[in-house]
Every structure is written in structure tokens, then in C-alpha cells.
Amino acid sequence: MIAGPDRQPAIVITRGDPARGLDGERAAQITQQYASAIARAGGEPVVVLASSDRALRAAVFERMAGLLLAGGADLDPGLYSQSAKGARDVEPARDDLELAAWEAARARALPVLGICRGLQAINVFSGGGLTQDLEGHDGPLPGHGRPLMHRLRIGSGTQLARILRPTNPGTFVLQVNSSHHQAIAPADLAASLVPSGWSPGPDGEIVEALEGKDPSWFVLGVQCHPERTESSPPEFERLFRFFVDAARHTIRLAARST
């Protein structure tokens, strides 16, 4: 069962196998940034790794009140019916974990927030596709140089606009960090999603924020990394708070129904 209505909502954070790619210390630092963002917003961060067994996953998903799909390796292009055309460092075990987590969240309409790879995963799991390799957006990881920044145009009246600037949710532009080489072209956005933010790409604007059409299920994704507070506009702290509050609301609704 998920936590009681007076407890911190358990926010599951999905991460890859720390033995792959990054050194263990760097991987732990990145994971801690996500966990700290959730804790600051009043949630209980629960990290689940791609290497976790199915029994652990099942136990965690049962108490999950919200799902944070975090950044990481590329999704397998087979998930969106493509062959490899630029995808790299694919991690099938991570795909398996996150698809199971997504389905568990969808079954109970639990809030979902996607960051970087997480935004792309939301689109792919919803039936959309990806541009597998994009020039000009792949900035360095934290601690490996000055972050790459670009503009993010937030659409007027979107849920993201209302979260970030509740008193004036019109169109506005923020400077955000960029650390990805894959993207969502407007034509590849899943039918159940709507774009809420765009950034310039080599061949026109790309979708860098999205949200679900279903008003009864909070689903939102951003391509930038708001957990990296040193290179993120302060408005994004509201996004984490809104997400955790949505998870807390889910707990209260579940408590009333029992």
C-alpha cells in the first residue's frame, strides 16, 4: 500500500545500473541531485536501479505515490519501431524497469514527471518516436565544464506555464541547461500528449516540454535538468513541489476510498 495521508509521498526515482558508464561516485552524485530535489519538495525519494530484481520492484511500485523518470542512457529504438540510427549506450534493463514503472503508475493514475531521458520515455511509452541524434544540444555532465544553455519557450496557458509562473502564465522564455543528443520532433509527439515548451533545433523547433491530455492524470516532462540547481531557473523548484503535491493528493484520494 502507498503511504498514509499524513506521510511523505513515496516518489520512485528510476536510475540505470551504476556499474555502466559513469564511475560510481559520479553516478551517486547525479542520483543524489534527483533525490534532493524531491526531498526539498516534501517527498520521500525512493531510488530503484535497473539492476533491481522483480520482487523489489513490485514492493516499491506498490507503495509508489509518484514516479520520476530520470535522465540517463538512450532508449532502445526498437521501442518506437526504428533501427539504430544514432542511438548510443542503450540499456535494455533500464527500459524494462521504466516501462514496468510507467505501467504501474498508469494503472493507478499516479503522477509522473520525466526529466531528459524521462521526457523521451514518456513520449515513447505513449506511442511516440524520437530523433536519435541531434546536433548542438549535448552539453557536458555536471562537473565536466561549463553547462551548455539555450532558450526554452513555454507556451501560454499550458500546465507548465501555470506551475512555473502561476500569476502570469502567458508565453515566456527561460534559459535552461542542455545535456542531450536525442529529441522529440513535433511530428513524433504521441497523440495523448501536448507540447508545452519548445527549443531551437537544427531543422526548426523541437519539443522540450510536454504534458498529458488527460486532466485526471498528471503527466509532465521536461528535456532540461531542473535538478541541477546551479544552472536552472529558480522557477523550476515549483515544478518539483507541484509534482510532490500531486502525489500527496493521490494518497489522500486513496485513503478516502478505503
C-alpha positions as CSV (number, residue, x, y, z in Angstrom):
1,M,0.0,0.0,0.0
2,I,1.1,3.6,-0.6
3,A,1.9,5.8,2.5
4,G,-0.8,7.1,4.7
5,P,-2.3,10.6,4.1
6,D,0.0,12.2,6.8
7,R,3.2,10.7,5.5
8,Q,5.6,12.0,2.9
9,P,4.6,10.6,-0.5
10,A,7.0,7.9,-1.8
11,I,8.4,9.2,-5.1
12,V,10.1,6.4,-7.1
13,I,13.2,7.6,-9.0
14,T,14.4,5.3,-11.8
15,R,18.1,5.1,-12.5
16,G,20.4,2.9,-14.6
17,D,22.9,0.4,-13.4
18,P,25.7,2.4,-11.7
19,A,28.2,-0.2,-13.0
20,R,27.7,1.1,-16.5
21,G,29.3,4.1,-18.0
22,L,29.9,6.6,-15.2
23,D,32.2,5.9,-12.2
24,G,30.3,5.1,-9.1
25,E,31.0,8.3,-7.3
26,R,29.7,10.5,-10.2
27,A,26.6,8.3,-10.6
28,A,25.9,8.6,-6.9
29,Q,26.2,12.4,-7.1
30,I,23.8,12.6,-10.0
31,T,21.3,10.4,-8.3
32,Q,21.5,12.5,-5.2
33,Q,20.6,15.6,-7.2
34,Y,17.2,14.0,-8.1
35,A,16.7,12.7,-4.6
36,S,17.5,16.1,-3.0
37,A,15.0,17.9,-5.4
38,I,12.3,15.5,-4.2
39,A,13.2,15.8,-0.6
40,R,13.2,19.7,-0.8
41,A,9.7,19.5,-2.2
42,G,8.5,17.4,0.7
43,G,8.6,13.9,-0.8
44,E,10.3,10.7,0.1
45,P,12.8,9.8,-2.6
46,V,12.9,6.0,-3.3
47,V,15.6,5.1,-5.9
48,V,15.2,2.0,-7.9
49,L,18.1,0.8,-10.1
50,A,17.8,-1.1,-13.4
51,S,19.7,-4.0,-11.8
52,S,17.0,-4.4,-9.1
53,D,15.1,-7.7,-9.0
54,R,11.5,-8.0,-9.8
55,A,10.4,-8.7,-6.2
56,L,12.0,-5.4,-5.1
57,R,10.4,-3.6,-8.0
58,A,7.0,-5.0,-7.1
59,A,7.3,-3.9,-3.5
60,V,8.4,-0.4,-4.4
61,F,5.7,0.0,-7.0
62,E,3.1,-1.0,-4.5
63,R,4.0,1.9,-2.2
64,M,4.7,4.4,-5.0
65,A,2.7,7.6,-4.9
66,G,4.5,9.3,-7.8
67,L,7.1,8.4,-10.5
68,L,10.1,10.4,-11.5
69,L,11.7,9.1,-14.7
70,A,15.2,10.5,-14.6
71,G,17.9,11.1,-17.1
72,G,20.3,8.5,-18.5
73,A,21.2,6.3,-21.4
74,D,19.2,6.3,-24.7
75,L,16.1,4.2,-25.1
76,D,16.2,1.2,-27.4
77,P,15.0,2.4,-30.8
78,G,13.1,-0.8,-31.2
79,L,10.6,0.5,-28.6
80,Y,9.5,3.1,-31.2
81,S,9.9,0.7,-34.2
82,Q,13.2,2.0,-35.5
83,S,16.6,0.6,-36.1
84,A,19.6,2.2,-34.6
85,K,20.4,5.5,-36.4
86,G,22.5,7.4,-33.8
87,A,21.2,5.9,-30.5
88,R,24.1,5.0,-28.2
89,D,24.6,3.4,-24.8
90,V,21.3,1.7,-24.9
91,E,20.4,0.0,-21.6
92,P,17.6,-2.6,-22.1
93,A,17.4,-3.3,-18.4
94,R,16.6,0.4,-17.8
95,D,14.0,0.3,-20.5
96,D,12.4,-2.7,-18.8
97,L,12.4,-1.1,-15.4
98,E,10.9,2.2,-16.6
99,L,8.2,0.6,-18.8
100,A,7.1,-1.5,-15.8
101,A,7.1,1.6,-13.6
102,W,5.2,3.6,-16.2
103,E,2.5,0.9,-16.5
104,A,2.2,0.7,-12.7
105,A,1.7,4.4,-12.5
106,R,-0.7,4.5,-15.3
107,A,-2.8,1.7,-13.7
108,R,-3.4,3.9,-10.7
109,A,-3.2,7.3,-12.4
110,L,-0.2,8.2,-10.2
111,P,1.7,11.5,-11.1
112,V,4.6,11.1,-13.5
113,L,7.4,13.6,-14.0
114,G,10.0,13.0,-16.7
115,I,13.4,14.6,-16.9
116,C,15.6,14.5,-20.1
117,R,15.5,10.7,-20.9
118,G,12.4,10.7,-18.8
119,L,10.6,13.1,-21.1
120,Q,11.6,10.9,-24.1
121,A,10.5,7.8,-22.3
122,I,7.0,9.3,-21.6
123,N,6.7,10.0,-25.3
124,V,7.9,6.6,-26.4
125,F,5.8,4.7,-23.9
126,S,2.8,6.7,-25.1
127,G,3.4,5.7,-28.7
128,G,5.6,8.5,-30.0
129,G,9.1,8.5,-31.5
130,L,12.5,10.2,-31.2
131,T,15.1,11.9,-33.3
132,Q,18.0,9.6,-32.5
133,D,20.9,12.1,-32.9
134,L,20.7,15.9,-32.7
135,E,23.5,18.4,-33.1
136,G,24.1,21.3,-30.7
137,H,22.3,20.2,-27.6
138,D,24.8,17.7,-26.0
139,G,26.3,19.7,-23.2
140,P,28.7,18.4,-20.5
141,L,27.7,16.5,-17.4
142,P,27.9,18.3,-14.1
143,G,31.5,18.8,-13.0
144,H,32.8,18.4,-16.6
145,G,32.8,22.0,-17.7
146,R,30.5,25.0,-18.1
147,P,26.9,23.9,-18.8
148,L,25.5,24.4,-22.3
149,M,22.5,26.7,-22.1
150,H,19.7,27.5,-24.6
151,R,16.3,29.1,-24.6
152,L,13.1,27.3,-23.7
153,R,9.9,28.9,-24.9
154,I,7.0,28.0,-22.6
155,G,3.5,28.0,-24.2
156,S,0.8,30.3,-22.9
157,G,-1.8,28.7,-20.7
158,T,-0.1,25.3,-20.5
159,Q,0.1,23.4,-17.3
160,L,3.9,24.0,-17.2
161,A,3.3,27.8,-17.6
162,R,0.8,27.8,-14.7
163,I,3.2,25.9,-12.5
164,L,6.3,28.0,-13.2
165,R,4.6,31.4,-13.2
166,P,1.1,31.0,-11.6
167,T,0.4,34.7,-11.6
168,N,1.2,35.3,-15.2
169,P,1.1,32.0,-17.2
170,G,1.5,33.6,-20.7
171,T,4.2,32.8,-23.1
172,F,7.7,33.3,-21.7
173,V,11.3,32.2,-22.3
174,L,13.7,30.8,-19.9
175,Q,17.4,29.9,-20.3
176,V,17.9,26.2,-19.4
177,N,20.7,23.7,-19.4
178,S,21.0,21.2,-22.3
179,S,22.6,17.8,-21.9
180,H,21.0,15.5,-24.5
181,H,21.7,14.3,-28.0
182,Q,18.2,12.9,-28.8
183,A,15.0,14.9,-29.2
184,I,11.3,14.9,-29.9
185,A,10.3,16.5,-33.3
186,P,6.8,17.9,-33.3
187,A,5.7,15.2,-35.7
188,D,6.9,12.4,-33.4
189,L,4.9,13.6,-30.3
190,A,2.4,10.9,-29.1
191,A,-1.3,11.6,-29.7
192,S,-2.1,11.5,-26.0
193,L,0.4,14.3,-25.3
194,V,0.6,18.0,-26.0
195,P,3.7,20.2,-26.3
196,S,4.2,22.9,-23.7
197,G,7.7,24.0,-24.4
198,W,10.0,24.3,-27.4
199,S,13.7,25.0,-28.1
200,P,15.5,25.7,-31.3
201,G,17.0,22.8,-33.2
202,P,19.0,22.5,-36.4
203,D,15.8,22.0,-38.5
204,G,13.3,24.0,-36.5
205,E,11.9,23.9,-33.0
206,I,11.9,20.7,-31.0
207,V,9.5,19.7,-28.2
208,E,11.4,20.2,-24.9
209,A,8.4,20.1,-22.5
210,L,5.2,18.0,-22.8
211,E,2.2,17.1,-20.8
212,G,-0.7,14.7,-20.9
213,K,-4.1,15.5,-22.4
214,D,-6.0,13.6,-19.7
215,P,-6.9,16.1,-16.9
216,S,-7.3,13.3,-14.4
217,W,-3.7,12.1,-14.7
218,F,-0.7,14.3,-14.1
219,V,2.0,13.6,-16.7
220,L,4.6,16.1,-17.5
221,G,8.1,16.0,-18.9
222,V,11.0,18.5,-19.5
223,Q,14.1,18.0,-21.5
224,C,16.3,20.2,-19.4
225,H,17.7,19.2,-15.9
226,P,16.0,21.3,-13.3
227,E,17.5,19.1,-10.5
228,R,20.8,20.9,-11.4
229,T,20.0,24.0,-9.5
230,E,23.2,25.8,-10.3
231,S,22.2,26.0,-14.0
232,S,18.4,26.1,-13.7
233,P,15.9,29.0,-13.3
234,P,14.6,29.1,-9.7
235,E,11.0,28.7,-11.0
236,F,11.6,25.0,-11.6
237,E,11.6,24.4,-7.8
238,R,7.8,25.0,-8.2
239,L,7.7,22.1,-10.6
240,F,9.1,19.6,-8.0
241,R,6.7,21.0,-5.4
242,F,3.7,20.7,-7.6
243,F,4.7,17.1,-8.6
244,V,5.1,16.1,-4.9
245,D,1.8,17.8,-4.0
246,A,0.0,15.9,-6.8
247,A,1.4,12.7,-5.3
248,R,0.2,13.7,-1.9
249,H,-3.2,14.3,-3.3
250,T,-3.2,10.8,-4.7
251,I,-2.5,9.4,-1.2
252,R,-5.5,11.4,0.2
253,L,-7.8,10.1,-2.5
254,A,-6.6,6.5,-1.9
255,A,-7.2,6.9,1.8
256,R,-10.7,8.1,1.3
257,S,-11.6,5.2,-0.9
258,T,-10.5,2.6,1.7
